[in-house]
Amino acid sequence: MSLLEQRETIETNILTQVAAILKIPVQAIENFDEEQAMNIISNTASFDNCQYPTFLNHQPTFNPIDKIVELYDEKIALYERLLQDVDLVI
């Protein structure tokens, strides 16, 4: 790859192969602007002017403790149904 980067021009057939491997159009490689790409990356990686990517600032839309209580209640209900079924069998 670095040998291709060092060339002034790249042959069309090699460029087509690289685009096919990367699954992008040849025009995306031909019109690539590193400064524009870095600008897009830096703008999408920040959240409210902080330096952390947005996925690190994820706040769940539910309360985890409520989910634990819900699971506990489901478990108790399951045990009660199991005991009723055992009583019917005996």
TORDO-934423 format. One record per atom (N, C-alpha, C, O, CB): chain; atom name; residue in three letters; x, y, z; residue number from 1. Coordinates in pm, 1 decimal, decimal comma. Glycine has a CB too. Example, Ala and Ser with C-alpha at 12.3 -4.5 7.8 and 13.67 -1.06 7.14 Angstrom:
BEGIN
   cadena   atomo   residuo         c1         c2         c3   num
        A       N       ala     1319,0     -569,0      780,0     1
        A      CA       ala     1230,0     -450,0      780,0     1
        A       C       ala     1320,0     -330,0      780,0     1
        A       O       ala     1423,6     -331,9      846,5     1
        A      CB       ala     1130,8     -447,3      904,6     1
        A       N       ser     1285,0     -225,0      708,0     2
        A      CA       ser     1367,0     -106,0      714,0     2
        A       C       ser     1290,0        3,0      787,0     2
        A       O       ser     1340,9      113,8      803,9     2
        A      CB       ser     1408,4      -59,8      572,5     2
***
This chain:
BEGIN
   cadena   atomo   residuo         c1         c2         c3   num
        A       N       met       82,6     -118,6        0,0     1
        A      CA       met        0,0        0,0        0,0     1
        A       C       met       87,1      125,0        0,0     1
        A       O       met       57,7      221,9      -70,0     1
        A      CB       met      -94,0       -0,2      120,3     1
        A       N       ser      194,7      122,5       79,1     2
        A      CA       ser      279,7      241,6       84,2     2
        A       C       ser      347,5      267,4      -50,0     2
        A       O       ser      377,0      382,3      -82,9     2
        A      CB       ser      385,4      226,8      194,0     2
        A       N       leu      372,7      162,0     -128,0     3
        A      CA       leu      430,0      182,5     -261,5     3
        A       C       leu      331,6      258,7     -350,7     3
        A       O       leu      371,7      342,9     -431,1     3
        A      CB       leu      467,3       46,6     -326,3     3
        A       N       leu      204,8      228,6     -335,9     4
        A      CA       leu      104,4      302,7     -413,2     4
        A       C       leu       95,5      447,5     -367,0     4
        A       O       leu       78,2      537,9     -448,7     4
        A      CB       leu      -33,0      235,3     -401,4     4
        A       N       glu      106,9      469,8     -237,3     5
        A      CA       glu       98,7      605,8     -183,8     5
        A       C       glu      215,3      692,4     -230,4     5
        A       O       glu      201,5      814,2     -241,4     5
        A      CB       glu       94,9      602,2      -31,7     5
        A       N       gln      329,0      631,1     -257,5     6
        A      CA       gln      447,5      706,7     -298,3     6
        A       C       gln      442,6      748,0     -444,7     6
        A       O       gln      515,5      838,4     -485,4     6
        A      CB       gln      572,3      625,1     -272,9     6
        A       N       arg      359,1      684,1     -523,7     7
        A      CA       arg      351,8      715,7     -666,2     7
        A       C       arg      281,6      849,2     -689,8     7
        A       O       arg      193,4      889,6     -614,1     7
        A      CB       arg      279,2      604,1     -741,8     7
        A       N       glu      322,4      914,7     -794,8     8
        A      CA       glu      257,6     1039,3     -835,6     8
        A       C       glu      122,8     1009,0     -899,7     8
        A       O       glu       23,7     1076,2     -871,1     8
        A      CB       glu      347,4     1118,7     -933,3     8
        A       N       thr      118,8      907,9     -986,7     9
        A      CA       thr       -6,2      864,2    -1049,5     9
        A       C       thr      -17,7      713,3    -1036,7     9
        A       O       thr       82,6      642,3    -1029,7     9
        A      CB       thr      -12,5      907,5    -1199,1     9
        A       N       ile     -140,6      665,6    -1033,7    10
        A      CA       ile     -166,3      522,0    -1022,8    10
        A       C       ile     -245,7      480,7    -1146,0    10
        A       O       ile     -339,2      549,5    -1186,9    10
        A      CB       ile     -243,7      486,2     -889,8    10
        A       N       glu     -207,5      368,1    -1204,3    11
        A      CA       glu     -274,0      319,9    -1323,8    11
        A       C       glu     -421,2      290,4    -1294,0    11
        A       O       glu     -458,3      254,8    -1182,1    11
        A      CB       glu     -203,3      194,4    -1377,8    11
        A       N       thr     -502,9      306,3    -1396,7    12
        A      CA       thr     -647,6      290,2    -1382,0    12
        A       C       thr     -684,9      149,4    -1337,1    12
        A       O       thr     -774,1      132,9    -1253,8    12
        A      CB       thr     -717,6      322,6    -1513,2    12
        A       N       asn     -617,8       47,1    -1391,3    13
        A      CA       asn     -654,7      -90,0    -1354,3    13
        A       C       asn     -621,7     -118,9    -1207,4    13
        A       O       asn     -696,4     -190,7    -1140,9    13
        A      CB       asn     -582,1     -191,0    -1445,4    13
        A       N       ile     -512,5      -64,8    -1156,4    14
        A      CA       ile     -476,7      -83,4    -1015,1    14
        A       C       ile     -575,2       -6,5     -926,9    14
        A       O       ile     -618,5      -55,8     -822,8    14
        A      CB       ile     -330,3      -36,1     -987,7    14
        A       N       leu     -609,6      114,1     -969,9    15
        A      CA       leu     -705,0      195,2     -894,9    15
        A       C       leu     -841,3      125,9     -888,1    15
        A       O       leu     -908,1      129,2     -784,7    15
        A      CB       leu     -719,0      334,7     -958,9    15
        A       N       thr     -881,4       64,1     -996,9    16
        A      CA       thr    -1008,1       -8,9    -1001,3    16
        A       C       thr    -1005,0     -128,0     -906,2    16
        A       O       thr    -1103,2     -154,7     -836,9    16
        A      CB       thr    -1038,4      -56,1    -1144,5    16
        A       N       gln     -893,2     -199,4     -902,5    17
        A      CA       gln     -880,1     -314,0     -811,7    17
        A       C       gln     -885,2     -270,1     -665,8    17
        A       O       gln     -951,5     -334,1     -584,1    17
        A      CB       gln     -749,3     -389,0     -838,9    17
        A       N       val     -816,1     -161,7     -632,5    18
        A      CA       val     -815,3     -110,8     -494,9    18
        A       C       val     -956,8      -67,3     -455,3    18
        A       O       val    -1001,9      -96,3     -344,5    18
        A      CB       val     -715,1        8,3     -480,3    18
        A       N       ala    -1025,6        1,0     -544,1    19
        A      CA       ala    -1162,7       45,6     -515,3    19
        A       C       ala    -1255,0      -74,1     -494,4    19
        A       O       ala    -1342,2      -70,8     -407,6    19
        A      CB       ala    -1216,2      134,6     -629,8    19
        A       N       ala    -1236,3     -179,1     -573,0    20
        A      CA       ala    -1318,9     -299,1     -558,4    20
        A       C       ala    -1292,3     -366,7     -424,3    20
        A       O       ala    -1385,5     -412,1     -358,1    20
        A      CB       ala    -1292,4     -397,6     -673,7    20
        A       N       ile    -1166,6     -373,5     -384,4    21
        A      CA       ile    -1131,0     -435,3     -255,6    21
        A       C       ile    -1189,7     -354,9     -140,1    21
        A       O       ile    -1240,7     -412,5      -44,0    21
        A      CB       ile     -977,1     -445,9     -240,4    21
        A       N       leu    -1182,9     -222,3     -148,9    22
        A      CA       leu    -1236,3     -135,1      -43,4    22
        A       C       leu    -1387,5     -117,3      -53,4    22
        A       O       leu    -1450,0      -60,3       36,1    22
        A      CB       leu    -1168,9        0,8      -49,4    22
        A       N       lys    -1445,9     -166,3     -162,6    23
        A      CA       lys    -1590,5     -156,2     -187,1    23
        A       C       lys    -1636,8      -10,9     -187,6    23
        A       O       lys    -1737,3       24,4     -125,9    23
        A      CB       lys    -1668,3     -235,2      -80,9    23
        A       N       ile    -1561,1       72,2     -258,6    24
        A      CA       ile    -1596,7      212,6     -275,8    24
        A       C       ile    -1581,4      248,0     -423,3    24
        A       O       ile    -1509,8      178,4     -495,4    24
        A      CB       ile    -1508,0      305,3     -185,9    24
        A       N       pro    -1646,3      353,4     -469,7    25
        A      CA       pro    -1629,7      393,0     -610,1    25
        A       C       pro    -1489,6      448,5     -636,5    25
        A       O       pro    -1425,4      504,4     -547,6    25
        A      CB       pro    -1735,5      497,5     -648,6    25
        A       N       val    -1444,8      432,1     -758,8    26
        A      CA       val    -1313,1      484,5     -798,1    26
        A       C       val    -1309,0      636,2     -778,3    26
        A       O       val    -1204,9      691,2     -742,3    26
        A      CB       val    -1281,4      448,4     -946,3    26
        A       N       gln    -1421,7      703,8     -801,8    27
        A      CA       gln    -1426,9      849,5     -786,8    27
        A       C       gln    -1399,7      891,7     -643,0    27
        A       O       gln    -1346,8     1000,5     -620,1    27
        A      CB       gln    -1563,1      902,6     -831,7    27
        A       N       ala    -1434,6      808,2     -545,8    28
        A      CA       ala    -1408,2      842,1     -405,6    28
        A       C       ala    -1258,8      848,7     -379,6    28
        A       O       ala    -1212,2      932,0     -301,9    28
        A      CB       ala    -1473,8      739,7     -311,4    28
        A       N       ile    -1183,9      760,9     -444,9    29
        A      CA       ile    -1037,7      763,6     -429,6    29
        A       C       ile     -979,6      881,5     -507,2    29
        A       O       ile     -891,9      952,2     -457,7    29
        A      CB       ile     -974,3      630,1     -478,5    29
        A       N       glu    -1028,5      901,6     -627,2    30
        A      CA       glu     -975,4     1009,3     -711,7    30
        A       C       glu    -1000,9     1147,4     -651,5    30
        A       O       glu     -917,8     1237,2     -664,5    30
        A      CB       glu    -1037,1     1001,9     -850,9    30
        A       N       asn    -1115,5     1164,2     -585,9    31
        A      CA       asn    -1152,6     1295,8     -531,7    31
        A       C       asn    -1125,8     1307,7     -382,7    31
        A       O       asn    -1173,8     1401,4     -319,0    31
        A      CB       asn    -1298,8     1323,4     -558,3    31
        A       N       phe    -1050,7     1215,6     -326,1    32
        A      CA       phe    -1024,5     1215,8     -182,4    32
        A       C       phe     -947,0     1340,2     -141,1    32
        A       O       phe     -847,6     1376,5     -203,8    32
        A      CB       phe     -947,4     1090,2     -142,0    32
        A       N       asp     -994,1     1405,3      -34,1    33
        A      CA       asp     -927,2     1522,7       21,7    33
        A       C       asp     -903,2     1495,3      169,8    33
        A       O       asp     -998,0     1491,6      248,2    33
        A      CB       asp    -1012,3     1654,3        0,4    33
        A       N       glu     -778,4     1476,2      208,0    34
        A      CA       glu     -743,9     1438,8      345,5    34
        A       C       glu     -789,9     1544,5      446,0    34
        A       O       glu     -836,7     1510,6      554,7    34
        A      CB       glu     -592,9     1417,4      358,0    34
        A       N       glu     -776,8     1669,9      410,7    35
        A      CA       glu     -816,9     1776,7      502,5    35
        A       C       glu     -967,1     1773,4      528,5    35
        A       O       glu    -1011,2     1791,7      642,0    35
        A      CB       glu     -776,3     1913,4      446,5    35
        A       N       gln    -1045,8     1750,1      423,3    36
        A      CA       gln    -1190,4     1740,2      439,1    36
        A       C       gln    -1227,2     1618,9      524,4    36
        A       O       gln    -1315,8     1628,1      609,4    36
        A      CB       gln    -1259,0     1731,7      301,9    36
        A       N       ala    -1161,3     1507,2      503,3    37
        A      CA       ala    -1189,6     1385,6      580,1    37
        A       C       ala    -1159,3     1407,1      727,5    37
        A       O       ala    -1237,8     1365,3      812,7    37
        A      CB       ala    -1108,0     1267,2      526,1    37
        A       N       met    -1048,9     1470,3      759,3    38
        A      CA       met    -1013,0     1496,4      899,2    38
        A       C       met    -1114,5     1591,7      962,8    38
        A       O       met    -1147,4     1577,6     1080,5    38
        A      CB       met     -869,8     1555,6      909,0    38
        A       N       asn    -1163,6     1687,7      886,2    39
        A      CA       asn    -1263,4     1781,0      936,9    39
        A       C       asn    -1392,8     1707,4      970,9    39
        A       O       asn    -1453,4     1733,9     1074,7    39
        A      CB       asn    -1290,4     1892,3      834,1    39
        A       N       ile    -1435,6     1615,8      885,1    40
        A      CA       ile    -1557,1     1538,0      909,7    40
        A       C       ile    -1538,8     1449,7     1032,5    40
        A       O       ile    -1628,1     1441,6     1116,9    40
        A      CB       ile    -1593,0     1451,9      786,5    40
        A       N       ile    -1424,2     1383,8     1043,1    41
        A      CA       ile    -1398,0     1296,3     1157,6    41
        A       C       ile    -1397,9     1375,6     1287,8    41
        A       O       ile    -1457,9     1332,9     1386,4    41
        A      CB       ile    -1264,0     1223,5     1140,1    41
        A       N       ser    -1331,8     1489,4     1288,8    42
        A      CA       ser    -1324,2     1567,7     1412,5    42
        A       C       ser    -1460,1     1625,6     1451,4    42
        A       O       ser    -1488,5     1642,1     1570,1    42
        A      CB       ser    -1222,5     1680,4     1397,2    42
        A       N       asn    -1543,8     1656,6     1353,0    43
        A      CA       asn    -1676,4     1710,5     1383,8    43
        A       C       asn    -1772,9     1603,3     1431,6    43
        A       O       asn    -1860,3     1632,2     1513,3    43
        A      CB       asn    -1733,8     1779,5     1262,4    43
        A       N       thr    -1759,8     1481,9     1383,7    44
        A      CA       thr    -1852,8     1376,5     1423,9    44
        A       C       thr    -1806,9     1303,3     1548,8    44
        A       O       thr    -1887,4     1234,7     1611,8    44
        A      CB       thr    -1870,8     1277,7     1311,3    44
        A       N       ala    -1681,8     1315,5     1586,3    45
        A      CA       ala    -1631,1     1243,6     1703,6    45
        A       C       ala    -1653,7     1320,7     1832,7    45
        A       O       ala    -1636,5     1264,9     1941,1    45
        A      CB       ala    -1483,4     1214,6     1687,2    45
        A       N       ser    -1691,6     1446,4     1823,6    46
        A      CA       ser    -1708,8     1523,6     1946,3    46
        A       C       ser    -1856,1     1533,1     1983,5    46
        A       O       ser    -1943,6     1520,5     1897,9    46
        A      CB       ser    -1648,9     1664,0     1930,5    46
        A       N       phe    -1882,1     1554,8     2109,0    47
        A      CA       phe    -2018,6     1565,5     2159,5    47
        A       C       phe    -2021,6     1681,8     2256,8    47
        A       O       phe    -1956,2     1677,7     2361,0    47
        A      CB       phe    -2066,3     1432,1     2228,0    47
        A       N       asp    -2096,3     1784,5     2223,8    48
        A      CA       asp    -2103,4     1905,5     2306,5    48
        A       C       asp    -1964,9     1962,3     2335,8    48
        A       O       asp    -1934,4     1998,2     2449,5    48
        A      CB       asp    -2175,5     1875,6     2437,5    48
        A       N       asn    -1883,2     1969,8     2234,1    49
        A      CA       asn    -1748,9     2027,3     2241,5    49
        A       C       asn    -1654,6     1954,6     2335,9    49
        A       O       asn    -1554,5     2012,2     2378,2    49
        A      CB       asn    -1758,3     2169,1     2283,2    49
        A       N       cys    -1683,7     1829,8     2370,1    50
        A      CA       cys    -1587,8     1752,3     2449,6    50
        A       C       cys    -1505,7     1666,4     2354,5    50
        A       O       cys    -1540,0     1653,7     2236,9    50
        A      CB       cys    -1660,5     1663,4     2557,2    50
        A       N       gln    -1399,8     1608,7     2403,2    51
        A      CA       gln    -1309,0     1532,5     2318,6    51
        A       C       gln    -1340,3     1383,4     2315,2    51
        A       O       gln    -1264,9     1306,0     2256,2    51
        A      CB       gln    -1168,5     1552,5     2365,2    51
        A       N       tyr    -1449,8     1342,3     2377,1    52
        A      CA       tyr    -1482,1     1200,4     2382,1    52
        A       C       tyr    -1584,3     1166,3     2275,0    52
        A       O       tyr    -1674,0     1246,2     2248,0    52
        A      CB       tyr    -1534,8     1161,5     2520,9    52
        A       N       pro    -1572,7     1049,4     2213,6    53
        A      CA       pro    -1672,8     1008,2     2115,5    53
        A       C       pro    -1809,4      995,0     2181,4    53
        A       O       pro    -1818,9      974,1     2302,3    53
        A      CB       pro    -1632,4      875,5     2049,1    53
        A       N       thr    -1914,4     1007,2     2102,1    54
        A      CA       thr    -2050,1     1008,5     2156,8    54
        A       C       thr    -2087,5      877,8     2224,0    54
        A       O       thr    -2167,7      878,8     2317,4    54
        A      CB       thr    -2149,2     1038,8     2048,0    54
        A       N       phe    -2032,3      764,7     2179,8    55
        A      CA       phe    -2072,1      638,6     2241,9    55
        A       C       phe    -2024,0      627,8     2385,6    55
        A       O       phe    -2077,1      546,3     2461,1    55
        A      CB       phe    -2019,1      521,9     2161,5    55
        A       N       leu    -1925,5      706,7     2426,2    56
        A      CA       leu    -1880,5      704,5     2564,9    56
        A       C       leu    -1975,8      781,9     2655,1    56
        A       O       leu    -1973,7      763,4     2776,8    56
        A      CB       leu    -1739,8      762,0     2575,9    56
        A       N       asn    -2058,6      867,5     2598,1    57
        A      CA       asn    -2151,7      949,1     2675,7    57
        A       C       asn    -2292,9      893,0     2672,8    57
        A       O       asn    -2389,1      965,4     2698,4    57
        A      CB       asn    -2152,3     1091,3     2623,8    57
        A       N       his    -2306,0      765,3     2642,0    58
        A      CA       his    -2438,6      704,0     2629,7    58
        A       C       his    -2506,5      696,0     2765,3    58
        A       O       his    -2449,4      646,6     2862,6    58
        A      CB       his    -2428,3      564,0     2567,5    58
        A       N       gln    -2628,2      745,0     2769,8    59
        A      CA       gln    -2709,8      734,2     2889,9    59
        A       C       gln    -2828,1      644,4     2856,8    59
        A       O       gln    -2904,1      676,0     2765,3    59
        A      CB       gln    -2757,2      875,2     2940,9    59
        A       N       pro    -2846,3      534,3     2927,5    60
        A      CA       pro    -2958,3      446,0     2894,8    60
        A       C       pro    -3091,6      516,3     2918,6    60
        A       O       pro    -3102,0      605,0     3003,4    60
        A      CB       pro    -2950,9      317,0     2977,8    60
        A       N       thr    -3192,6      475,9     2843,4    61
        A      CA       thr    -3324,4      537,1     2857,0    61
        A       C       thr    -3408,6      466,8     2962,2    61
        A       O       thr    -3526,2      498,8     2979,3    61
        A      CB       thr    -3396,9      535,7     2723,8    61
        A       N       phe    -3349,2      371,4     3032,8    62
        A      CA       phe    -3419,5      300,9     3138,6    62
        A       C       phe    -3332,7      300,1     3263,6    62
        A       O       phe    -3211,4      319,9     3256,9    62
        A      CB       phe    -3455,5      156,5     3095,2    62
        A       N       asn    -3396,3      277,2     3376,7    63
        A      CA       asn    -3322,6      268,4     3501,9    63
        A       C       asn    -3281,2      122,4     3522,8    63
        A       O       asn    -3368,1       35,9     3533,2    63
        A      CB       asn    -3408,6      321,1     3622,2    63
        A       N       pro    -3152,0       93,0     3529,0    64
        A      CA       pro    -3107,2      -45,4     3544,1    64
        A       C       pro    -3162,5     -112,7     3670,2    64
        A       O       pro    -3188,3     -233,1     3669,5    64
        A      CB       pro    -2956,1      -49,9     3546,6    64
        A       N       ile    -3180,7      -37,4     3776,6    65
        A      CA       ile    -3233,8      -95,9     3900,8    65
        A       C       ile    -3378,6     -139,3     3879,1    65
        A       O       ile    -3420,7     -243,1     3930,2    65
        A      CB       ile    -3224,5        5,8     4018,9    65
        A       N       asp    -3454,9      -60,1     3803,3    66
        A      CA       asp    -3592,5      -99,3     3771,8    66
        A       C       asp    -3594,8     -230,8     3694,6    66
        A       O       asp    -3682,0     -314,7     3717,1    66
        A      CB       asp    -3662,9       11,1     3690,8    66
        A       N       lys    -3500,3     -248,7     3604,6    67
        A      CA       lys    -3493,1     -373,8     3528,3    67
        A       C       lys    -3459,9     -491,4     3620,3    67
        A       O       lys    -3513,8     -600,5     3601,7    67
        A      CB       lys    -3387,7     -362,7     3415,9    67
        A       N       ile    -3373,9     -471,8     3717,2    68
        A      CA       ile    -3339,4     -578,0     3812,1    68
        A       C       ile    -3461,6     -616,3     3895,0    68
        A       O       ile    -3488,2     -734,6     3916,6    68
        A      CB       ile    -3223,6     -533,4     3904,4    68
        A       N       val    -3535,0     -516,4     3940,9    69
        A      CA       val    -3656,9     -542,8     4019,2    69
        A       C       val    -3758,7     -616,8     3932,3    69
        A       O       val    -3824,6     -709,5     3979,2    69
        A      CB       val    -3718,1     -409,6     4073,9    69
        A       N       glu    -3771,5     -576,6     3807,6    70
        A      CA       glu    -3864,6     -642,8     3715,8    70
        A       C       glu    -3826,6     -789,7     3696,6    70
        A       O       glu    -3913,7     -876,6     3699,0    70
        A      CB       glu    -3866,9     -570,2     3579,6    70
        A       N       leu    -3698,6     -818,0     3677,9    71
        A      CA       leu    -3652,8     -956,2     3665,0    71
        A       C       leu    -3679,2    -1036,1     3792,3    71
        A       O       leu    -3718,5    -1152,6     3785,6    71
        A      CB       leu    -3503,9     -959,6     3631,4    71
        A       N       tyr    -3658,0     -974,2     3907,4    72
        A      CA       tyr    -3682,5    -1041,3     4035,2    72
        A       C       tyr    -3830,6    -1076,2     4049,3    72
        A       O       tyr    -3865,0    -1186,5     4091,7    72
        A      CB       tyr    -3636,8     -952,2     4153,1    72
        A       N       asp    -3917,8     -982,1     4013,8    73
        A      CA       asp    -4061,6    -1007,4     4021,2    73
        A       C       asp    -4103,1    -1120,0     3926,6    73
        A       O       asp    -4186,9    -1203,2     3961,7    73
        A      CB       asp    -4139,6     -879,8     3988,2    73
        A       N       glu    -4044,7    -1122,7     3807,2    74
        A      CA       glu    -4074,4    -1230,4     3712,6    74
        A       C       glu    -4028,7    -1364,7     3767,9    74
        A       O       glu    -4097,2    -1465,7     3751,4    74
        A      CB       glu    -4007,3    -1203,4     3576,9    74
        A       N       lys    -3913,3    -1366,0     3833,4    75
        A      CA       lys    -3861,4    -1489,2     3892,1    75
        A       C       lys    -3954,5    -1539,3     4002,1    75
        A       O       lys    -3982,5    -1659,0     4008,1    75
        A      CB       lys    -3719,8    -1467,1     3948,0    75
        A       N       ile    -4002,5    -1452,1     4088,0    76
        A      CA       ile    -4094,1    -1489,8     4196,4    76
        A       C       ile    -4223,8    -1545,4     4138,1    76
        A       O       ile    -4275,5    -1646,4     4185,9    76
        A      CB       ile    -4123,9    -1368,1     4288,4    76
        A       N       ala    -4276,5    -1479,2     4034,6    77
        A      CA       ala    -4399,6    -1526,9     3970,9    77
        A       C       ala    -4378,4    -1665,3     3910,0    77
        A       O       ala    -4467,0    -1750,3     3918,3    77
        A      CB       ala    -4446,6    -1427,7     3862,4    77
        A       N       leu    -4264,4    -1688,7     3850,3    78
        A      CA       leu    -4233,1    -1819,2     3792,2    78
        A       C       leu    -4225,6    -1926,2     3900,5    78
        A       O       leu    -4278,2    -2036,1     3882,6    78
        A      CB       leu    -4100,8    -1813,1     3714,4    78
        A       N       tyr    -4160,7    -1895,1     4012,9    79
        A      CA       tyr    -4152,8    -1990,8     4124,7    79
        A       C       tyr    -4292,0    -2023,1     4179,0    79
        A       O       tyr    -4320,4    -2138,5     4211,1    79
        A      CB       tyr    -4063,9    -1934,6     4237,9    79
        A       N       glu    -4379,0    -1922,3     4189,6    80
        A      CA       glu    -4514,7    -1946,0     4239,9    80
        A       C       glu    -4592,8    -2036,9     4146,0    80
        A       O       glu    -4663,7    -2126,8     4191,4    80
        A      CB       glu    -4589,2    -1813,2     4258,1    80
        A       N       arg    -4580,4    -2014,1     4014,2    81
        A      CA       arg    -4648,0    -2101,6     3917,3    81
        A       C       arg    -4592,4    -2242,9     3924,7    81
        A       O       arg    -4667,6    -2339,7     3913,9    81
        A      CB       arg    -4632,9    -2046,5     3774,2    81
        A       N       leu    -4462,3    -2255,6     3943,1    82
        A      CA       leu    -4399,1    -2386,6     3954,3    82
        A       C       leu    -4450,5    -2460,4     4077,0    82
        A       O       leu    -4478,9    -2580,0     4070,0    82
        A      CB       leu    -4246,6    -2372,6     3960,7    82
        A       N       leu    -4462,8    -2390,2     4189,6    83
        A      CA       leu    -4514,2    -2452,9     4311,9    83
        A       C       leu    -4660,1    -2495,3     4293,5    83
        A       O       leu    -4699,8    -2601,0     4342,7    83
        A      CB       leu    -4501,4    -2356,0     4431,7    83
        A       N       gln    -4740,0    -2415,1     4224,0    84
        A      CA       gln    -4879,4    -2451,7     4199,4    84
        A       C       gln    -4887,3    -2576,9     4111,6    84
        A       O       gln    -4970,1    -2664,9     4135,3    84
        A      CB       gln    -4955,1    -2334,7     4133,0    84
        A       N       asp    -4800,3    -2584,3     4009,9    85
        A      CA       asp    -4799,5    -2702,6     3923,5    85
        A       C       asp    -4757,7    -2826,4     4001,1    85
        A       O       asp    -4812,1    -2934,6     3978,5    85
        A      CB       asp    -4705,9    -2681,5     3804,2    85
        A       N       val    -4663,5    -2812,6     4090,7    86
        A      CA       val    -4618,2    -2926,0     4171,5    86
        A       C       val    -4730,0    -2970,8     4264,9    86
        A       O       val    -4749,6    -3090,7     4284,3    86
        A      CB       val    -4491,3    -2888,9     4252,7    86
        A       N       asp    -4803,7    -2876,2     4323,1    87
        A      CA       asp    -4915,8    -2910,2     4411,8    87
        A       C       asp    -5024,6    -2985,6     4335,1    87
        A       O       asp    -5086,3    -3077,1     4389,8    87
        A      CB       asp    -4974,7    -2782,5     4475,8    87
        A       N       leu    -5048,8    -2948,3     4209,5    88
        A      CA       leu    -5150,6    -3016,2     4128,8    88
        A       C       leu    -5109,6    -3158,2     4095,2    88
        A       O       leu    -5194,7    -3246,8     4086,9    88
        A      CB       leu    -5177,1    -2938,8     4000,7    88
        A       N       val    -4981,3    -3181,1     4075,9    89
        A      CA       val    -4930,9    -3313,4     4040,7    89
        A       C       val    -4937,2    -3406,2     4160,5    89
        A       O       val    -4966,6    -3524,8     4145,4    89
        A      CB       val    -4787,4    -3304,5     3988,0    89
        A       N       ile    -4910,5    -3355,0     4277,4    90
        A      CA       ile    -4906,2    -3437,0     4398,1    90
        A       C       ile    -5044,7    -3462,9     4441,4    90
        A       O       ile    -5066,3    -3530,6     4541,9    90
        A      CB       ile    -4826,5    -3371,2     4510,1    90
***
